[in-house]
């Protein structure tokens, strides 16, 4: 990178910078944890000998911080699959239940946005269809950052909410469902062939906030891949051409993910892999009333602090999933 001709080939240079940053994301945190631990190891016997309780408590706090950062590195080490380090698309679709389900879909959207911000990822809304009264019928985010797909893939499936509905004047408990789908964003160097005859392209007017182009031109685009039935849509860009380009990227990513997952499933079957995940099934329950509990049906990981979860603190659920399923 110090070569004066380094930036003459910008594509190659950018790839090198990305690789360098990836290495730094491992070495720098590890060096920091090692340095802090060795210093703590050196100081602790002296603090114990003096019986300085305040100092010992301070050292314990430092040890807790070291364990937390080491846990983060251990979690990253579990991300060993082909696409785990990629950025990703995260889509949420409201299930049956009208306004209640749409509100739940929006609540999940806020949860994942906050989780992404905690991770330092860039967040973009690619597509959004509002509910008729409140919430969203569906929404698609693009999370750009290291390990986004690997950390978010545990969220793929159906999420169930139980609460007293704010939309019910009789204050009855309601059960709502929303499905979450995760797709890795593939490198542009990966070629996925798309035949024109396999695509149905529809254009329509965008909805929601977004400026003068909204509801005035058919700028939104929906593409259906006929052989697989995969549907993608985008209305975040100002022009139809840009939205079409975004849709094509999403479609290529979904098709590539499908191919890789099928290949991994075949290898696991050959190797006698016993654990299985049914992505379309209910994966997590969120109960607001009569008690508070969030419980993952696959890993049995649970917490009573539902407010923290809705604020994006889902690391325990992600870690439990990766430890059990990888």
Secondary structure, DSSP 8 states (H G I E B T S, - for coil): --STTGGGSHHHHHHHHHHHHHHHHHHHHHHHHHHHHHHHHHHHHHHHHHT-HHHHHHHHHHHHHHHHHHHHHHHHHT--STTTTS-EEEEEEE-SSTHHHHHHHHHHHHHHHHHHHHHT-EEEEEEEEE-SSSSEEEEEEEEESTTHHHHHGGG-EEEEEEEE-TT-TT--EEEEEEEEEEEE---TTS-----GGGEEEEEE---SSS-TTTTTS--EEEEEETTTTEEEEE--SSSHHHHHHHHHHHHHHHHHHHHHHHHHHHHHHHTT------TTSEEEEEE-SSS-EEEETTT--EES-HHHHHTT--HHHHHHHHHHH-
